[in-house]
Amino acid sequence: MPLARSLSVTSLSGLEDWDEEFDLENAVLFEIAWEVANKVGGIYTVIQTKARLTAEEWGENYFLVGPYVESNVRTQVELIEPTNPELKRTIDKMNSSGCKVYFGRWLIEGSPYVVLIDVAFTAWSLDRWKSELWDLCDIGVPWFDREANDAVLFGFLTAWLLGEYAAQSEEPPHVVAHFHEWLAGLGLVLCRHRQLPVATIFTTHATLLGRYLCAGNVDFYNNLAEFNLDKEAGDRQIYHRYCLERAAAHCAHVFTTVSQITAIEAEHLLKRKPDIVTPNGLNVKKFSAVHEFQNLHAQSKNRIQEFIRGHFYGHLDFNLDKCLFLFIAGRYEFSNKGADIFLEALARLNYLLRVNHSDVTVIAFFIMPARTNNFNVETLKGQAVRKQLWDTAHTVKERFGKKLYESLLVGQLPDVSKMLDKEDFTIMKRAIFATQRQCQPPICTHNMLEDSSDPILNCVRRIGLFNSSADRVKIIFHPEFLSSTSPLLPMDYEEFVRGCHLGVFPSYYEPWGYTPAECTVMGIPSVSTNLSGFGCFMEEHIADPSAYGTFLYICYTFNCLNMQHFTSYLLSTGIYILDRRRQRIIQRNRTERLSDLLDWRYLGRYYTAARHMALAKAFPDTYIYEPQEPTSTTGFRYPRPASVPPSPALSRHSSPHHSEAEDNDDEDERYDEDLEAEKDRVNIRQPYTPPLKNKSPGNSNGITMSSQPVLTSEFLKIFQFNMFRYSLLHQQCYQ
């Protein structure tokens, strides 16, 4: 489903549309990926969300190519006859030659055409094609690597498809083939070797070797130029995969990647500098009701609170109105995703909240899929107890209401002492006794198959955060993707994110980072690092990211994330959420304003530029592309919000200033969302436009400001006084 945004935050006029100057009438686009109609990871999200915009641009000449997976086809694809006569002849010819190729519409937004190839049906050709691959590229694929075997089959079949399409066309077509990741890359290599009339693009969303090296806890970014690539790939038994990826990168007419940080990585590991960076976007849908996304936050937060009431039954000794929800989500890569540093920061936050006797409770959710066999019985019991208490309360309320009604009918004020009889007290006492619990609330909501070796659970045991009554920080590990059909936490991921206060993603290796991007689109502030693609993108495009709720932990020298420094940063910058409710609302408004920056309507232009560049390189007689290097003054940055004081010295209050009667004294509130958005439209700088034919990039000056947000929380003041004392004591506390 498309993520949504509100009309209460006006779209910024600085993001102007491009003029289309290329004639695509005789051009055909094939986008090839293993995750077409086959959800495996983040590439599925990229292709699915981008499909509508690409289909609008290319119309009937846009085809997605992926593997045929029957279970997915039954629920996601409508099989139909090909509408393109050349493609119909191509599919018929392949099917008559021993293949199984299907054609249909992918039932997502945009309804793009899909060509699905059954790789298992042609497995009888695997040995022959492996031998051909060895003769052609000197790349040997071991028999036991099933994923690489699938890549070989898929690569040869896609090259066959493209070659047959070119042969079946009456006029020489201008074909663009866009390959995603190494699993599809072999098809690109074969297209170039066979000299097919195809303009090729290769996009790497993360390098294979980079992911493996970072998972091995190496100082990755400081040693990019020092790695012995062949040895490192061989030691990890991925040399054949690495060779396929590197060959695709070098053979492509245009090589792209998703972020500047990954471009640096690809230049060192794949030995080719990307031609263009193509950031990932989202479909942003606008609401018709003003401030509707704020209402959705309140509704989703209430549903999370209901889950908390059941999970912590018997130990619900904290105020849910002063409870803050933090979360981290993504693939279960303990170090790469920053779960290790997040846990350490939570341990230190717990210590500070306890020694300062704070009444704030922080609940941190870890949404990372791991191997489980079922729900935890104690967790299910908690939700059952909560529902039982709710039913009991309603029963007593109905009995109370009936007696009150009868008393008022006879014109008498009720005697409160007689409104509840002995039976009512018995029912309530039984309900109270049912909430007694001898054990602590569970950390994990499921039964883990590898409990003793699980990284998150082992770290929790080491730092001692067991959800005890004395702890001000609670941890809930949900090792499964969220679903609205779950009996435990019946919420989709989007609903869950909307109900939280802050997303924390201190990733060490994150080529892009959809999780903080989704937070931004939904108006939820997040903490990220400039080692992630998203962090680099926001740092480049926003003058002061923290003013818009995107808190970036800066690693200036690409050192490994330092836990103690990050803890201090998380506390001193992200602690704004302990301020009053109105400031959190204003912060969500500012965060959500960045939706336009992450919309495919804006970011899709980079994919358009990559295709035009590939067409110009493959068909220079027909297409012209004039690359120009951007000057140091091109680009733009969002200015700081107009209502934020430029320096903490100018005001003792954060912006906007609060009156004591916060909810009733809105006339004195200096913050005006519409006025602030109007000022931003005036101050906006034009984005750098990747050049098209007869079009040069703009020369607007970027704004560079780096003021820190003003923090007025009483807790933050206490924290500043105790920081030095804490730095001396924390090591003794956690030995």
ABEGO torsion letter per residue (X at the ends): XBBBBBAABBBBAABBBBBBABBAAABBBBBBBAABGBBABAAAAAAAAAAAAAAAAAEAABBBBBBBBAAAAAAABBBBBBABAAAAAAAAAAAAAGBBBBBBBBBBBGGBBBBBBBAAAAAAAAAAAAAAAAAAAGBBBBAABAAAAAAAAAAAAAAAAAAAAAAABABBBBBBBBBBEAAAAAAAAAAAAAGBBBBBBBBBABBAAAAAAAAAGBBAAAAAAABBAAAAAAAAGAAAAAAAAAAAAAABABBBBABAAAAAAAAAAAGBBBABBBBBBBBBBBBABBGAAAAAAAAAAAAAAAAAAAAABGABABBAAABBBBBBBEBBBAAAAGAAAAAAAAAAAAAAAAAAGBABBBBBBBBBBBBBAEBBAAAAAAAAAAAAAAAAAAAAAAAAAAAAAAAAAAGBBBBAAAABBAAAAAAAAAAAAAABBABBBBABABBBABAAABAAAAAAAAAGBAGBAABABBBBBBABBBBAABAABBBBAAAAAAABABBBBBBABBABGAAAAAAAAAGBBBBBBAABAAAAAAAAABABAAAAGBBBBBBAAGBBBBAAAAAAAAAAAAAAAABBAAAAAAAAAAAAAAAAAABAAAAAAAAAAAAAAAAAAABAAABBBBBBBBBAABEBBBBBBAABBABAAABABBOBBBBABAAABAAABABBAAAAAAAAAAABBBBBBBBBBGBBBBABBBBBBABBBBBABAAAAAAAAAAAAAAAAAAAAAX
